[in-house]
Amino acid sequence: MKNFLQNLLIFFAFCLCVLIAFQWVRETNLRKDIQKLNDTVHDKLEAIQTLQGTVKRDEEEIQRLDGLKNQLTATVKTNQLEISRLTKDLEKVEGENERNLKQIEVYKDAVQKANENIARQNEEIKTQNEAMKKLAEDNNETVLKFNKLAADYKDLVDKWNKQQADLSKSATNSAAKK
């Protein structure tokens, strides 16, 4: 029985060794799994921290972009008001431009009529100048004829006076002779 007990003890010792080896392999696998899980948790925590940092940066960027959007919105509103004002000014200037163009047309017509009147008056002046020249020529011709007539009359008067003087001398001379 001693052998049996020894064999049983060896068997139990061998079973115990197998059990210990089995537990050791199982424990090793569990430790590997625990290490994998710890690594996974560590990686996930690291990823969470990275994502939280990214979220914080993104929130700051969102706030910055929101501020820029608000500024741009205000600028757009200001630009729209300016565009509206400039559009009104443009319409006003275009209306004034149309009125000015119409006024220019009226002035052009008036200038054209004035030019036509001046041209007609110039023609009349030319006609009157020609008439005045003809009248002056006729007057000069009449003056020349009058001067010639006056000269002829003077010659005639001189001849008459000379003849009268000669007659009076001869009449005085004849009466004295008698």
C-alpha positions as a Markdown table, in Angstrom:
| # | Residue | x | y | z |
|---|---|---|---|---|
| 1 | Met | 0.0 | 0.0 | 0.0 |
| 2 | Lys | 2.9 | 2.0 | 0.5 |
| 3 | Asn | 3.6 | 1.9 | -3.2 |
| 4 | Phe | 0.0 | 2.7 | -3.9 |
| 5 | Leu | 0.1 | 5.6 | -1.6 |
| 6 | Gln | 3.4 | 6.7 | -3.0 |
| 7 | Asn | 2.0 | 6.3 | -6.5 |
| 8 | Leu | -1.1 | 8.0 | -5.4 |
| 9 | Leu | 1.0 | 10.8 | -3.9 |
| 10 | Ile | 3.1 | 11.0 | -7.1 |
| 11 | Phe | -0.1 | 10.9 | -9.1 |
| 12 | Phe | -1.6 | 13.7 | -7.0 |
| 13 | Ala | 1.7 | 15.6 | -7.1 |
| 14 | Phe | 1.8 | 15.1 | -10.9 |
| 15 | Cys | -1.9 | 16.2 | -11.1 |
| 16 | Leu | -1.0 | 19.1 | -8.9 |
| 17 | Cys | 1.9 | 20.0 | -11.2 |
| 18 | Val | -0.4 | 19.7 | -14.2 |
| 19 | Leu | -2.9 | 21.9 | -12.4 |
| 20 | Ile | -0.3 | 24.4 | -11.4 |
| 21 | Ala | 1.0 | 24.4 | -15.0 |
| 22 | Phe | -2.5 | 24.7 | -16.3 |
| 23 | Gln | -3.2 | 27.6 | -13.9 |
| 24 | Trp | 0.1 | 29.2 | -14.7 |
| 25 | Val | -0.7 | 29.1 | -18.5 |
| 26 | Arg | -4.2 | 30.3 | -17.8 |
| 27 | Glu | -2.8 | 33.0 | -15.5 |
| 28 | Thr | -0.2 | 34.0 | -18.2 |
| 29 | Asn | -3.0 | 34.2 | -20.7 |
| 30 | Leu | -5.1 | 36.2 | -18.3 |
| 31 | Arg | -2.2 | 38.6 | -17.6 |
| 32 | Lys | -1.7 | 39.0 | -21.3 |
| 33 | Asp | -5.4 | 39.8 | -21.7 |
| 34 | Ile | -5.2 | 42.1 | -18.7 |
| 35 | Gln | -2.1 | 43.8 | -20.2 |
| 36 | Lys | -4.0 | 44.1 | -23.6 |
| 37 | Leu | -6.9 | 45.6 | -21.8 |
| 38 | Asn | -4.7 | 47.9 | -19.9 |
| 39 | Asp | -3.0 | 48.9 | -23.1 |
| 40 | Thr | -6.4 | 49.4 | -24.7 |
| 41 | Val | -7.6 | 51.5 | -21.8 |
| 42 | His | -4.4 | 53.5 | -21.9 |
| 43 | Asp | -4.7 | 54.0 | -25.7 |
| 44 | Lys | -8.4 | 55.0 | -25.3 |
| 45 | Leu | -7.5 | 57.4 | -22.4 |
| 46 | Glu | -4.8 | 58.9 | -24.6 |
| 47 | Ala | -7.2 | 59.1 | -27.5 |
| 48 | Ile | -9.8 | 60.7 | -25.2 |
| 49 | Gln | -7.2 | 63.3 | -24.0 |
| 50 | Thr | -6.2 | 64.0 | -27.6 |
| 51 | Leu | -9.9 | 64.3 | -28.6 |
| 52 | Gln | -10.6 | 66.5 | -25.6 |
| 53 | Gly | -7.6 | 68.7 | -26.6 |
| 54 | Thr | -9.0 | 68.7 | -30.2 |
| 55 | Val | -12.5 | 69.6 | -29.0 |
| 56 | Lys | -11.1 | 72.4 | -26.9 |
| 57 | Arg | -9.1 | 73.8 | -29.9 |
| 58 | Asp | -12.1 | 73.3 | -32.1 |
| 59 | Glu | -14.3 | 75.2 | -29.7 |
| 60 | Glu | -11.8 | 78.0 | -29.6 |
| 61 | Glu | -11.7 | 78.0 | -33.4 |
| 62 | Ile | -15.5 | 77.9 | -33.5 |
| 63 | Gln | -15.6 | 80.9 | -31.2 |
| 64 | Arg | -13.0 | 82.7 | -33.3 |
| 65 | Leu | -14.9 | 81.8 | -36.5 |
| 66 | Asp | -18.2 | 82.9 | -34.9 |
| 67 | Gly | -16.6 | 86.2 | -34.1 |
| 68 | Leu | -15.4 | 86.6 | -37.6 |
| 69 | Lys | -18.8 | 85.6 | -38.9 |
| 70 | Asn | -20.4 | 88.2 | -36.8 |
| 71 | Gln | -17.9 | 90.8 | -38.0 |
| 72 | Leu | -18.5 | 89.8 | -41.6 |
| 73 | Thr | -22.2 | 89.8 | -41.1 |
| 74 | Ala | -22.0 | 93.3 | -39.7 |
| 75 | Thr | -19.7 | 94.3 | -42.6 |
| 76 | Val | -22.3 | 92.8 | -45.0 |
| 77 | Lys | -25.1 | 94.7 | -43.4 |
| 78 | Thr | -23.0 | 97.9 | -43.5 |
| 79 | Asn | -22.1 | 97.2 | -47.2 |
| 80 | Gln | -25.8 | 96.5 | -48.0 |
| 81 | Leu | -26.7 | 99.8 | -46.4 |
| 82 | Glu | -23.9 | 101.5 | -48.3 |
| 83 | Ile | -25.0 | 99.8 | -51.5 |
| 84 | Ser | -28.6 | 100.9 | -50.9 |
| 85 | Arg | -27.5 | 104.5 | -50.3 |
| 86 | Leu | -25.2 | 104.4 | -53.4 |
| 87 | Thr | -28.0 | 102.9 | -55.4 |
| 88 | Lys | -30.3 | 105.8 | -54.4 |
| 89 | Asp | -27.5 | 108.3 | -55.1 |
| 90 | Leu | -27.0 | 106.6 | -58.5 |
| 91 | Glu | -30.7 | 106.8 | -59.3 |
| 92 | Lys | -30.7 | 110.4 | -58.3 |
| 93 | Val | -27.6 | 111.2 | -60.4 |
| 94 | Glu | -29.0 | 109.3 | -63.3 |
| 95 | Gly | -32.3 | 111.3 | -63.0 |
| 96 | Glu | -30.2 | 114.5 | -62.9 |
| 97 | Asn | -28.2 | 113.3 | -65.8 |
| 98 | Glu | -31.4 | 112.7 | -67.8 |
| 99 | Arg | -32.7 | 116.1 | -66.9 |
| 100 | Asn | -29.3 | 117.6 | -67.9 |
| 101 | Leu | -29.3 | 115.7 | -71.2 |
| 102 | Lys | -32.8 | 117.0 | -71.9 |
| 103 | Gln | -31.7 | 120.5 | -70.9 |
| 104 | Ile | -28.6 | 120.1 | -73.2 |
| 105 | Glu | -30.9 | 119.1 | -76.0 |
| 106 | Val | -33.0 | 122.2 | -75.3 |
| 107 | Tyr | -29.9 | 124.3 | -75.2 |
| 108 | Lys | -28.6 | 122.7 | -78.4 |
| 109 | Asp | -31.9 | 123.5 | -80.1 |
| 110 | Ala | -31.7 | 127.1 | -78.8 |
| 111 | Val | -28.1 | 127.4 | -79.9 |
| 112 | Gln | -29.1 | 126.0 | -83.3 |
| 113 | Lys | -31.9 | 128.4 | -83.7 |
| 114 | Ala | -29.7 | 131.3 | -82.5 |
| 115 | Asn | -27.0 | 130.2 | -85.0 |
| 116 | Glu | -29.7 | 130.1 | -87.7 |
| 117 | Asn | -30.9 | 133.5 | -86.7 |
| 118 | Ile | -27.3 | 134.8 | -86.7 |
| 119 | Ala | -26.7 | 133.3 | -90.1 |
| 120 | Arg | -29.9 | 134.8 | -91.4 |
| 121 | Gln | -28.9 | 138.2 | -89.8 |
| 122 | Asn | -25.4 | 137.9 | -91.3 |
| 123 | Glu | -27.0 | 137.3 | -94.7 |
| 124 | Glu | -29.3 | 140.3 | -94.1 |
| 125 | Ile | -26.2 | 142.3 | -93.0 |
| 126 | Lys | -24.4 | 141.2 | -96.1 |
| 127 | Thr | -27.4 | 142.2 | -98.2 |
| 128 | Gln | -27.6 | 145.6 | -96.4 |
| 129 | Asn | -23.8 | 146.0 | -96.7 |
| 130 | Glu | -24.1 | 145.4 | -100.5 |
| 131 | Ala | -27.0 | 147.8 | -100.6 |
| 132 | Met | -25.0 | 150.4 | -98.6 |
| 133 | Lys | -22.0 | 149.9 | -100.9 |
| 134 | Lys | -24.3 | 150.4 | -103.9 |
| 135 | Leu | -25.9 | 153.4 | -102.2 |
| 136 | Ala | -22.4 | 154.7 | -101.4 |
| 137 | Glu | -21.3 | 154.2 | -104.9 |
| 138 | Asp | -24.5 | 155.9 | -106.2 |
| 139 | Asn | -23.9 | 158.7 | -103.7 |
| 140 | Asn | -20.3 | 159.0 | -104.8 |
| 141 | Glu | -21.4 | 159.0 | -108.4 |
| 142 | Thr | -24.0 | 161.7 | -107.5 |
| 143 | Val | -21.4 | 163.7 | -105.6 |
| 144 | Leu | -19.1 | 163.4 | -108.6 |
| 145 | Lys | -21.9 | 164.5 | -110.9 |
| 146 | Phe | -22.7 | 167.3 | -108.5 |
| 147 | Asn | -19.1 | 168.3 | -108.2 |
| 148 | Lys | -18.8 | 168.3 | -112.0 |
| 149 | Leu | -22.1 | 170.2 | -112.2 |
| 150 | Ala | -20.8 | 172.7 | -109.5 |
| 151 | Ala | -17.6 | 173.0 | -111.5 |
| 152 | Asp | -19.5 | 173.5 | -114.7 |
| 153 | Tyr | -21.8 | 176.0 | -112.9 |
| 154 | Lys | -18.8 | 177.8 | -111.5 |
| 155 | Asp | -17.2 | 178.0 | -114.9 |
| 156 | Leu | -20.5 | 179.2 | -116.3 |
| 157 | Val | -20.8 | 181.7 | -113.5 |
| 158 | Asp | -17.2 | 182.8 | -114.1 |
| 159 | Lys | -18.0 | 183.1 | -117.8 |
| 160 | Trp | -21.1 | 185.0 | -117.1 |
| 161 | Asn | -19.4 | 187.3 | -114.6 |
| 162 | Lys | -16.6 | 187.8 | -117.1 |
| 163 | Gln | -19.1 | 188.5 | -119.8 |
| 164 | Gln | -21.0 | 190.9 | -117.6 |
| 165 | Ala | -17.8 | 192.5 | -116.6 |
| 166 | Asp | -16.9 | 192.8 | -120.2 |
| 167 | Leu | -20.3 | 194.2 | -121.1 |
| 168 | Ser | -20.2 | 196.6 | -118.2 |
| 169 | Lys | -16.8 | 197.8 | -119.4 |
| 170 | Ser | -18.0 | 198.2 | -122.9 |
| 171 | Ala | -21.2 | 199.9 | -121.7 |
| 172 | Thr | -19.2 | 202.2 | -119.5 |
| 173 | Asn | -16.8 | 202.8 | -122.1 |
| 174 | Ser | -19.4 | 203.5 | -124.7 |
| 175 | Ala | -21.2 | 206.0 | -122.6 |
| 176 | Ala | -18.1 | 207.9 | -121.8 |
| 177 | Lys | -17.3 | 208.1 | -125.4 |
| 178 | Lys | -20.4 | 209.7 | -126.4 |
